[in-house]
Amino acid sequence: MNPTPFIRHHSTQLIISLLLFVLLLPLIIHGLLWGWSAAGVISSLGSAALIALLTYRSPPLIIALTLVFWSIIQSVTVELVLAVGRMPSVTDAIYLVDRTMVQQSLQGNGLTHPAFLLAMLTGSLGLTGIRLLSRPTPRSLGFRNICLAVILLSPLHMITRQWDLAAPPWKQYDILHKLVVETTSKYIFNNQTTDIAWASVQARKLTSLDLQGTRLINQGKARNVLLIVLEGISGADIDQIREHQGYPSDQKPMPQLSALAQEYDAMHIPDFVVHNHQTIRGLYSLLCGDYPKLDFSTPKATELLTFKEIRTSCLPAQLANYGFSTHFLQAAELAFMSKDKVMPHIGFETTRGRESITPLPGEGDEITWGWDDKAFFSGSIQAIQQLQEQERPWFLTLLTVGTHQPYGAPQSYLERYPSPILAAIAFLDESASHFLTQLKEMGVFENTLVIITSDEARGNELRMGSAWGISMIIAPEHEELPAFKEGVYGHIDLAASVLDYFSLPMTPGISGRSMFRNYDQGREILSYTNGFNRHLNSAGNLEECNFQRVCREYDQGYRFNIPQAPELRRFSDTKAKKQFALVEALNRSVLQPDDEQNFLFANGDIRQLKPTVMNDWTDNLIGAQYLDFGKGTRTSVSLRITAVQTDNQGAALKLSLKEFDKDSSAQPPELPLLHTGEEMSINFDIDNPTGRRGFSFHLLGEGYGEIQIDEFRVNTRPITAPPAATNAPDATSSHAKKRT
């Protein structure tokens, strides 16, 4: 039986049915996963109406492209909200369709709701097929229909703009609505003037050092400092912190660590703020006592590499100046985000990563990003045993990676827990608790200040969960410290707190307060997570502004169960503009506006080749990520590589360029195949007439053996400036040169 006549006869009913299925399925799924709100339903219906206008009786190609895009962003929203507790942003929309990023994110555990994406794509392609078979006369969207869409959708937008602001954003907005409004709001705001002078004065106040409080202890008894940074852990994961905040939850993600914290008389900081997403930004703020940029432009930590001198104001450099040996150890490879360069630049004497860890037999395994948490802590115990034997006091920073997406946990844990992230947290809980027990048995707590914190917070169902970090302090004088330290603190306070604990003088550049002092007065503090700018103002009220520049003020401080706090008012006027002007002032680069940027990302660095390159992320051999190039500038790249040792197949090298993790329009030269003893060099320019943001270099090397990156330099200057000096041969060449 030929179905074509039936389809043609009933094409209108079939098209309407499938269109309703594809457009309304996300609304149903969202309600089942996290509940409905009035604003969210209106937003979803408005987005569905817009998609309907774009697809009904449109050419099949337009239908297919529109509905596939719709299906993907809806699926991405579900996965991102469930994984890290936030909605996609405009920049996410750019890179989440990138093949290598998707492969990296899905490796190991896959989609949590693949049936949703499959149903959406099936409905979309079915609708396109019926449209092809029915052969109605295509109609263009037309100016009249566009005007009709604007007239119909504008009132819906104004309703959701002011309604139900206390709900999490994924309950409040459909993703398409959010992306459109986010883009237009940024454009409108960027074309408005603000009080720059006022913002500069306020920013200086926020970045000043405040040691006016009363000491909890006279001077610390500890000799050493151990900073343990747990990837993405939230305050809601620790029983005592969660209960102190009055946050009811049946889940207890980290019961073992919570129990040990109570046994060891840890001092908790319940109101502990992480200032932004991304590990490198959290580490910079923790270790250098400064706000990170409250957006996703070039991290300040990366900008430090343009200076030849070590950043003496950062905590590792200051402790080294006072006689400490300083060490950084992480479970992942160091090259990503330039931690192999940044950490020595802020004063660490040794910086080690995945390649230097040798866990005991049977102690853990390797995962996507590096060593799992059990293996990492096994290797860390060995490092601490060596440090305990030396005469100098020591400062060691540890960074885990197992609770980073796509989450690393043994299969037995994945089978016991409802989601990969809960399995990874449970595995971290067991691994970290065993590690602390070993430290106790070794006597480390008797002479070491131990601080357990997080680089960022993955978020949860709480509106402010993505800004809620942890800070637990185990000190030799634990009996003199309270179980809960009242007051609001954040990443920015850690460096000052450690130096104040030892009563050490502080060089200019350290900001914040000491967690070892009591303060009579409140304080101001800011964060930017999940698309919300949050400002604890001088009156002790919390101001929270969303991506539409609509702000809400609460009469409760930086407490994280914010839906319980009464709302004082909403504003989107001059006060809102000042709020964002203050953020811009804090975001100012550590560079001067006219400074020439000269990054040296490699200088004689040895790198192991990968037998097979799986993706551009974990296999990247250099750490030149998320750079911003100004408008009207030229970026000159110089790369020199020597093949130290290869097999007969040689080293197959590739350099790829990305913007917001999507392939860039700029194309580098192809790199030649290298064998043992051979060298190559390339020099090329990238013009930035309109500027570039989130620019990354990915150097991939496939084969057996190792190469030496003799130089990888990235220099950006105004196009009118003279060419940058370089020691590389043929600086004006845009081709790869190879010699033996």
VOGU-3710 file (C-alpha; in Angstrom, 3 decimals, decimal comma):
1> mnptpfirhh> 0,000/0,000/0,000  1,352/3,386/-0,991  1,040/5,761/1,986  1,669/8,904/-0,061  -2,024/9,618/-1,010  -3,073/9,178/2,627  -0,343/11,566/3,776  -1,299/14,151/1,162  -4,978/13,913/2,079  -4,342/14,267/5,807
11> stqliislll> -1,212/16,422/5,599  -2,658/19,343/7,540  -3,775/17,179/10,468  -0,472/15,255/10,501  1,627/18,414/10,365  -0,340/20,061/13,160  -0,169/16,916/15,315  3,571/16,460/14,917  4,202/20,161/15,368  2,275/20,153/18,632
21> fvlllpliih> 4,194/17,049/19,728  7,613/18,572/19,011  6,747/21,967/20,477  4,928/20,843/23,609  7,052/17,811/24,551  9,766/20,031/26,151  7,129/21,713/28,328  5,893/18,305/29,502  9,429/17,009/30,175  10,392/20,160/32,084
31> gllwgwsaag> 7,330/19,842/34,271  8,048/16,207/35,053  11,718/16,847/35,849  11,589/20,052/37,873  7,973/21,243/38,005  6,050/23,993/36,267  5,696/27,673/37,068  3,285/30,172/35,541  6,083/32,187/33,950  7,759/29,044/32,616
41> visslgsaal> 4,573/27,790/30,961  3,953/31,176/29,303  7,590/31,339/28,148  7,434/27,820/26,690  4,172/28,524/24,863  5,596/31,751/23,450  8,740/29,992/22,186  6,616/27,221/20,682  4,475/29,820/18,888  7,602/31,431/17,451
51> ialltyrspp> 8,899/28,093/16,171  5,464/27,344/14,687  5,553/30,599/12,731  8,991/29,718/11,397  8,050/26,198/10,286  4,370/25,972/9,315  4,109/25,779/5,509  7,795/26,708/5,204  10,162/24,931/2,787  11,294/21,503/4,059
61> liialtlvfw> 14,902/22,640/4,572  13,788/25,492/6,853  11,546/23,094/8,789  14,350/20,562/9,244  17,011/23,072/10,327  14,682/24,919/12,693  13,274/21,841/14,405  16,641/20,057/14,719  18,084/23,197/16,336  15,044/23,346/18,620
71> siiqsvtvel> 15,466/19,692/19,573  19,173/20,040/20,358  18,913/23,152/22,541  16,022/21,618/24,463  18,014/18,433/25,107  21,131/20,417/26,039  19,091/22,430/28,537  17,821/19,290/30,260  21,308/17,755/30,426  23,022/20,928/31,677
81> vlavgrmpsv> 20,425/21,708/34,331  20,555/18,155/35,675  24,361/17,986/35,502  25,526/21,346/36,849  22,375/23,232/37,850  22,359/25,990/35,254  20,871/26,839/31,876  22,929/27,288/28,718  24,098/30,818/27,933  24,652/32,440/24,566
91> tdaiylvdrt> 28,281/31,274/24,574  27,201/27,736/25,461  24,866/27,755/22,482  27,897/28,357/20,296  30,151/25,602/21,605  27,699/22,916/22,647  27,231/22,020/18,988  30,985/21,507/18,642  31,764/17,845/17,950  34,791/17,469/20,221
101> mvqqslqgng> 33,140/19,248/23,135  30,093/17,016/22,846  32,290/13,908/22,687  34,190/15,037/25,787  31,057/15,848/27,762  29,320/12,593/26,886  32,292/10,276/27,272  31,695/7,627/29,901  28,094/8,103/30,933  26,200/9,505/27,937
111> lthpafllam> 22,953/11,449/27,995  20,757/11,093/31,070  17,595/11,351/28,949  18,452/10,075/25,443  14,822/9,127/24,758  13,837/12,794/24,963  16,321/13,834/22,281  15,431/10,806/20,140  11,710/11,601/20,340  12,336/15,251/19,454
121> ltgslgltgi> 14,522/14,418/16,452  12,137/11,693/15,256  9,199/14,083/15,384  11,209/16,801/13,639  12,362/14,552/10,796  8,883/13,006/10,497  7,380/16,457/10,157  9,915/17,314/7,461  9,139/14,074/5,578  5,376/14,701/5,630
131> rllsrptprs> 5,999/18,218/4,397  7,990/16,839/1,446  5,310/14,291/0,536  2,345/16,631/0,910  3,838/19,208/-1,504  1,849/22,289/-0,462  2,883/25,596/-1,938  5,645/26,991/0,278  5,000/30,366/1,807  7,659/32,743/2,979
141> lgfrniclav> 7,416/33,983/6,532  6,713/37,503/5,342  6,967/40,877/7,041  3,346/40,679/8,187  3,908/37,420/10,054  7,064/38,748/11,684  5,181/41,814/12,921  2,391/39,555/14,150  4,901/37,449/16,107  6,382/40,553/17,736
151> illsplhmit> 2,936/41,886/18,666  1,831/38,559/20,139  5,048/37,636/21,931  5,996/41,029/23,425  3,213/40,981/26,074  4,188/37,424/27,003  7,788/38,553/27,469  6,756/41,519/29,646  4,705/39,169/31,848  7,530/36,687/32,390
161> rqwdlaappw> 10,025/39,525/32,871  8,431/40,492/36,177  6,619/37,327/37,228  7,966/34,592/39,467  11,492/35,995/39,637  12,259/33,833/42,690  11,981/30,616/40,664  15,124/28,988/39,246  15,700/30,247/35,688  14,899/26,869/34,130
171> kqydilhklv> 11,450/27,064/35,697  11,042/30,656/34,588  12,186/30,632/30,956  12,220/28,407/27,950  15,767/28,194/26,609  14,933/29,891/23,286  13,277/32,775/25,112  16,299/33,108/27,403  18,832/33,134/24,570  16,937/35,795/22,593
181> vettskyifn> 16,420/38,062/25,600  19,974/37,563/26,856  21,416/38,651/23,513  19,211/41,719/23,112  19,689/42,798/26,745  23,464/42,714/26,406  23,297/44,769/23,215  21,030/47,400/24,773  23,038/47,601/27,978  26,398/47,818/26,226
191> nqttdiawas> 25,183/50,919/24,403  24,252/52,781/27,600  26,568/54,980/29,641  27,216/54,302/33,321  28,913/56,060/36,222  32,471/54,815/35,676  34,027/57,039/38,357  31,587/55,826/41,026  32,148/52,200/40,035  35,949/52,590/40,230
201> vqarkltsld> 35,751/53,959/43,777  33,436/51,150/44,878  35,656/48,522/43,263  38,663/49,788/45,231  36,670/49,426/48,448  35,659/45,881/47,544  39,267/44,873/46,853  40,768/46,381/50,008  42,227/44,366/52,901  40,158/44,356/56,103
211> lqgtrlinqg> 41,873/43,116/59,264  39,848/45,240/61,693  38,116/42,285/63,291  38,902/40,623/66,622  41,212/37,598/66,483  39,857/34,146/67,262  43,380/32,961/68,172  46,515/34,948/68,919  48,824/33,168/66,488  48,492/29,861/64,715
221> karnvllivl> 50,316/26,854/66,138  50,537/25,049/62,812  53,774/24,769/60,887  52,403/23,771/57,471  49,371/24,517/55,285  47,383/21,943/53,286  44,748/23,352/50,926  42,408/20,685/49,489  40,284/21,943/46,583  37,385/19,623/45,741
231> egisgadidq> 36,065/19,965/42,196  32,564/21,474/42,059  31,438/20,583/45,602  28,632/22,685/47,093  27,841/23,697/50,656  24,669/21,638/50,319  26,812/18,472/50,125  28,017/18,789/53,746  25,494/17,765/56,419  26,437/20,370/59,024
241> irehqgypsd> 26,478/23,282/56,573  23,196/22,250/54,986  21,448/21,893/58,341  22,887/25,155/59,662  21,470/26,960/56,642  18,051/25,443/57,240  18,074/23,673/53,889  15,853/20,570/54,127  17,013/17,647/52,019  16,642/13,889/52,165
251> qkpmpqlsal> 19,957/13,478/50,328  23,247/13,274/52,188  25,824/13,308/49,387  28,945/13,261/51,606  28,090/11,576/54,937  31,606/10,291/55,644  33,335/13,648/55,172  30,597/15,307/57,244  31,143/12,808/60,071  34,926/13,280/60,042
261> aqeydamhip> 34,531/17,071/60,055  32,539/16,743/63,267  34,995/14,251/64,765  37,974/16,485/64,008  36,231/19,661/65,297  36,353/21,401/61,928  35,336/25,055/61,738  32,703/25,515/59,022  32,041/28,694/57,042  28,333/28,215/56,210
271> dfvvhnhqti> 28,067/31,394/54,112  30,954/30,771/51,723  30,726/32,333/48,258  32,338/31,110/45,062  32,642/34,076/42,721  32,378/32,376/39,325  32,381/29,118/37,413  35,591/27,582/35,992  38,456/26,057/37,944  41,191/28,474/36,848
281> rglysllcgd> 39,108/31,447/38,023  38,404/29,829/41,387  42,071/28,961/41,928  43,154/32,490/41,038  40,752/34,015/43,551  41,694/31,523/46,288  45,440/31,860/45,829  45,787/35,528/44,884  43,132/37,178/47,066  41,451/38,988/44,190
291> ypkldfstpk> 38,120/38,841/42,398  38,136/36,826/39,203  36,463/38,383/36,211  32,727/38,104/36,766  32,150/36,944/33,207  33,868/34,517/30,824  36,510/36,751/29,222  40,268/35,994/29,419  40,956/34,817/32,999  43,121/37,104/35,109
301> atelltfkei> 45,342/34,105/35,863  46,165/33,801/32,162  46,821/37,530/31,876  49,463/37,240/34,605  51,611/35,297/32,141  52,269/38,484/30,167  54,505/39,656/33,029  58,008/38,280/33,432  58,043/38,665/37,207  56,368/36,273/39,637
311> rtsclpaqla> 53,142/37,676/41,104  54,573/38,374/44,568  51,215/39,305/46,095  49,781/35,787/45,611  49,750/33,433/48,583  52,331/30,874/47,313  54,853/33,634/46,572  54,313/35,295/49,956  54,676/32,016/51,851  57,804/31,158/49,847
321> nygfsthflq> 59,206/34,541/50,866  58,658/33,565/54,507  60,527/30,259/54,149  57,790/27,802/53,142  58,337/25,276/50,386  55,321/25,637/48,071  53,802/22,862/45,941  50,810/22,356/43,635  49,500/18,883/42,763  46,427/18,025/40,698
331> aaelafmskd> 44,852/14,859/39,313  44,471/16,162/35,740  47,140/17,099/33,227  48,609/20,530/33,817  48,592/21,914/30,286  44,867/22,654/30,115  44,175/26,305/31,030  47,945/26,884/31,421  48,176/25,699/35,013  51,679/24,446/34,217
341> kvmphigfet> 52,603/28,123/33,635  50,235/29,948/35,980  51,097/28,043/39,156  54,871/28,666/38,993  54,080/32,277/38,078  52,208/32,847/41,345  54,964/31,320/43,470  54,717/27,514/43,546  58,181/25,968/43,591  56,895/22,655/42,172
351> trgresitpl> 53,845/22,152/39,971  52,834/18,576/39,223  49,873/16,866/37,588  48,584/13,595/36,212  51,909/12,442/34,823  53,709/12,626/38,200  51,213/10,639/40,281  51,895/6,977/40,977  49,148/5,522/43,180  49,696/2,349/45,134
361> pgegdeitwg> 48,598/-0,878/43,385  44,834/-1,250/43,465  44,357/2,351/44,611  42,077/3,822/41,939  42,226/4,151/38,182  42,542/6,674/35,365  39,435/8,493/34,130  38,667/10,962/31,342  40,455/13,990/32,787  43,149/12,279/34,847
371> wddkaffsgs> 43,348/10,099/37,964  40,189/9,280/39,870  39,913/10,603/43,409  41,071/7,417/45,135  44,215/7,234/43,010  44,887/10,945/43,424  44,685/10,886/47,204  46,866/7,775/47,262  49,552/9,685/45,365  49,007/12,743/47,579
381> iqaiqqlqeq> 49,751/10,738/50,728  53,129/9,829/49,273  53,839/13,502/48,514  52,915/14,571/52,067  55,110/11,856/53,586  58,067/13,325/51,713  57,195/16,888/52,772  56,898/15,873/56,420  60,497/14,649/56,339  61,950/18,014/55,265
391> erpwfltllt> 63,072/20,766/57,631  61,222/23,651/55,952  57,523/24,302/56,584  55,436/23,537/53,528  52,332/24,724/51,671  50,631/22,132/49,458  47,562/22,711/47,266  45,662/19,640/46,027  43,019/19,754/43,245  40,725/16,798/42,524
401> vgthqpygap> 38,985/16,139/39,188  36,667/13,140/39,676  33,533/15,257/40,202  34,088/17,202/36,974  31,736/16,362/34,124  31,550/13,644/32,755  32,269/12,416/36,318  34,570/9,588/37,293  33,361/6,764/39,486  33,742/2,959/39,437
411> qsylerypsp> 30,976/0,939/37,832  29,846/-0,349/41,225  29,082/3,236/42,292  27,303/4,040/39,044  25,033/1,058/39,656  24,245/2,097/43,251  23,344/5,746/42,655  20,608/7,305/40,490  22,938/9,606/38,546  26,628/9,722/37,569
421> ilaaiaflde> 27,215/12,933/39,516  25,880/11,464/42,776  28,015/8,382/42,189  31,110/10,558/41,638  30,396/12,608/44,784  29,952/9,441/46,852  33,266/8,112/45,521  34,967/11,418/46,370  33,393/11,288/49,831  34,876/7,872/50,514
431> sashfltqlk> 38,258/8,739/48,975  38,646/12,086/50,745  37,541/10,616/54,075  40,081/7,797/53,817  42,735/10,403/52,954  41,896/12,514/56,031  41,958/9,419/58,237  45,457/8,642/56,964  46,547/12,226/57,689  45,243/11,854/61,239
441> emgvfentlv> 47,170/8,623/61,709  50,340/10,257/60,347  50,053/13,104/62,854  49,668/15,740/60,136  46,814/17,505/61,966  49,129/18,232/64,897  51,284/20,670/62,923  49,257/21,520/59,798  46,465/23,961/59,013  44,094/21,995/56,757
451> iitsdeargn> 41,557/23,907/54,649  39,005/22,031/52,544  37,223/24,126/49,932  35,872/23,965/46,372  36,928/25,671/43,149  33,315/26,195/42,046  29,866/24,860/42,933  27,936/22,641/40,594  24,593/24,049/41,792  21,403/22,316/42,908
461> elrmgsawgi> 17,693/23,035/43,037  18,360/26,136/45,147  18,437/29,369/43,187  21,852/30,307/44,596  23,286/26,808/44,764  25,834/27,561/42,045  27,373/30,276/44,282  27,464/28,139/47,445  30,908/26,728/48,102  32,433/24,993/51,100
471> smiiapehee> 35,127/26,037/53,547  36,082/23,651/56,351  39,117/24,363/58,520  40,898/21,784/60,695  43,546/23,464/62,856  45,767/22,307/65,737  43,930/24,789/67,997  40,512/23,432/66,956  39,210/23,668/70,535  39,525/27,471/70,378
481> lpafkegvyg> 37,597/27,763/67,106  33,801/27,756/66,776  31,996/24,974/64,946  30,389/27,595/62,697  32,079/30,866/61,784  29,397/33,473/61,287  29,703/36,092/58,574  29,954/36,026/54,807  33,265/34,942/53,279  34,406/33,796/49,872
491> hidlaasvld> 37,288/32,685/47,687  38,739/36,173/47,878  39,345/35,775/51,645  41,434/32,616/51,732  44,879/34,108/51,062  44,426/36,838/53,677  43,131/34,263/56,176  46,181/31,991/55,870  48,635/34,867/56,237  46,661/36,281/59,161
501> yfslpmtpgi> 46,645/32,877/60,867  50,460/32,998/60,987  50,481/36,756/61,809  52,584/37,356/58,711  52,802/40,799/57,058  50,945/41,048/53,742  52,203/42,751/50,611  49,837/45,050/48,673  47,449/43,212/46,359  45,758/40,887/48,858
511> sgrsmfrnyd> 42,065/41,635/49,392  39,302/40,469/51,677  38,835/39,524/55,301  40,339/36,922/57,606  38,263/33,878/58,519  40,186/33,863/61,831  38,633/37,151/62,982  35,197/38,247/64,157  33,784/41,402/62,557  31,133/43,687/64,016
521> qgreilsytn> 30,219/45,180/60,653  28,803/43,475/57,582  30,566/43,517/54,242  29,937/43,746/50,516  30,750/40,812/48,260  29,884/39,827/44,671  29,534/36,697/42,570  28,501/35,710/39,062  27,090/32,211/38,578  24,317/30,699/36,503
531> gfnrhlnsag> 23,849/34,009/34,677  23,078/35,963/37,886  25,112/38,898/39,192  24,744/38,918/42,975  25,786/41,751/45,262  25,581/41,725/49,043  25,230/45,468/49,610  26,339/47,669/52,516  22,882/47,427/54,119  23,238/43,646/54,380
541> nleecnfqrv> 20,659/43,000/51,679  21,225/40,795/48,683  20,756/42,270/45,209  20,377/39,705/42,452  20,237/40,692/38,776  19,379/38,337/35,958  20,417/38,394/32,310  17,584/40,848/31,506  19,049/43,422/33,939  16,018/42,958/36,168
551> creydqgyrf> 17,197/43,064/39,773  15,608/41,873/42,984  16,583/42,896/46,521  16,095/40,636/49,544  16,212/41,616/53,203  18,292/38,544/54,032  22,063/38,380/53,608  24,022/35,875/51,568  21,968/32,917/52,800  21,613/30,326/50,120
561> nipqapelrr> 18,052/29,101/50,668  16,934/32,388/49,148  13,294/31,482/48,235  12,528/31,827/51,955  13,748/35,442/52,060  11,155/38,234/51,668  11,563/40,383/48,579  11,992/44,100/49,257  11,769/45,487/45,740  12,651/45,058/42,101
571> fsdtkakkqf> 14,543/47,538/39,989  15,853/47,884/36,454  16,727/51,587/36,449  19,863/53,601/37,182  20,618/51,455/40,239  20,718/48,358/38,044  23,092/50,107/35,643  25,374/50,955/38,569  25,345/47,333/39,640  26,669/46,233/36,264
581> alvealnrsv> 29,106/49,150/36,114  30,593/47,854/39,375  30,978/44,411/37,833  32,770/45,952/34,845  35,131/47,790/37,193  36,003/44,558/39,015  36,476/42,814/35,682  39,231/45,151/34,605  42,174/43,253/33,342  45,406/43,029/35,301
591> lqpddeqnfl> 46,806/44,519/32,089  46,563/48,171/31,156  44,231/48,912/28,207  47,107/49,773/25,885  49,413/46,977/27,005  50,786/44,654/24,379  49,854/41,086/25,276  52,783/38,730/25,038  52,034/35,198/26,262  54,742/32,526/26,412
601> fangdirqlk> 52,819/29,281/26,830  55,757/26,905/26,319  59,532/27,265/26,540  61,364/23,948/26,238  58,467/21,903/27,623  58,558/18,119/27,088  55,245/16,535/26,087  54,321/12,869/25,638  52,613/11,958/22,369  49,227/10,241/22,473
611> ptvmndwtdn> 48,951/6,865/20,702  45,521/7,977/19,503  44,090/11,493/19,775  40,543/11,111/21,101  39,485/14,771/21,329  40,867/18,301/21,427  40,380/18,727/25,177  42,046/16,025/27,227  44,730/15,462/24,572  45,743/19,110/24,198
621> ligaqyldfg> 49,494/19,620/24,705  49,382/23,359/25,507  47,336/25,565/27,811  46,449/28,552/25,631  42,687/28,684/26,223  39,985/31,369/26,460  41,981/34,378/25,301  40,471/37,705/24,248  41,941/39,703/21,367  40,913/43,362/21,176
631> kgtrtsvslr> 39,271/45,093/18,238  41,725/46,313/15,613  44,603/44,114/16,782  46,890/41,565/15,178  47,922/38,356/16,913  51,288/36,867/15,955  51,924/33,206/16,737  55,351/31,599/16,918  55,675/27,829/17,413  58,868/25,750/17,414
641> itavqtdnqg> 58,907/22,000/18,103  61,644/19,335/18,227  60,922/15,612/18,034  62,912/14,194/20,957  62,089/10,551/20,294  59,578/8,859/17,991  59,043/5,462/16,426  59,269/4,861/12,674  55,795/6,347/12,131  56,916/9,716/13,503
651> aalklslkef> 54,938/12,405/15,336  51,783/13,565/13,555  51,075/17,110/14,787  48,062/19,347/14,351  47,252/22,862/15,542  43,579/23,826/15,657  42,053/27,219/16,529  38,721/27,701/18,259  36,489/30,559/19,376  34,224/29,664/22,293
661> dkdssaqppe> 35,352/26,106/21,542  33,938/26,141/18,030  36,322/25,947/15,062  37,585/29,431/14,212  37,497/30,997/10,766  41,236/31,636/11,176  43,266/28,709/9,856  46,842/27,866/10,918  49,389/26,241/8,594  49,533/22,458/8,484
671> lpllhtgeem> 52,294/20,946/10,612  54,783/18,494/9,091  55,389/14,926/10,241  58,437/14,824/12,537  60,881/12,006/13,297  63,533/11,778/15,985  65,850/14,799/15,893  63,795/16,801/13,397  62,605/20,341/14,161  59,832/22,525/12,781
681> sinfdidnpt> 58,755/26,134/13,180  55,739/28,154/12,113  54,986/31,857/12,361  51,660/33,322/11,306  49,381/36,282/12,017  45,689/36,486/12,883  43,946/39,800/12,238  41,159/40,759/14,644  39,239/43,611/12,958  36,211/43,182/15,243
691> grrgfsfhll> 37,992/41,438/18,126  37,806/37,817/19,244  36,680/36,267/22,532  37,155/32,844/24,036  39,986/32,065/21,576  41,872/28,811/22,174  44,836/26,997/20,647  44,827/23,191/20,634  48,100/21,423/19,807  47,599/17,696/19,241
701> gegygeiqid> 50,330/15,128/18,796  49,731/11,516/17,787  52,360/8,778/17,882  54,752/7,096/20,304  57,491/9,035/22,066  57,858/12,652/23,078  58,353/16,108/21,629  59,836/19,299/23,019  57,873/22,516/22,503  60,831/24,879/22,250
711> efrvntrpit> 58,587/27,936/22,036  54,907/28,733/21,822  54,424/32,496/21,898  51,254/34,506/21,256  51,687/38,268/20,854  48,755/40,657/20,354  49,193/44,354/19,571  47,344/47,128/17,719  47,636/46,692/13,957  49,241/50,135/13,748
721> appaatnapd> 52,001/49,043/16,144  55,383/47,834/14,829  55,854/44,070/14,451  56,608/42,154/17,629  60,166/41,097/18,227  60,735/37,371/18,065  63,643/34,975/18,251  61,879/32,527/15,977  63,206/32,194/12,416  61,208/33,628/9,518
731> atsshakkrt> 58,888/35,667/11,716  56,872/36,901/8,741  56,300/33,448/7,270  52,889/31,827/7,354  54,171/28,335/6,506  55,656/25,546/8,575  59,424/25,085/8,185  61,026/21,708/8,883  64,694/20,889/9,256  66,790/17,967/10,437
//
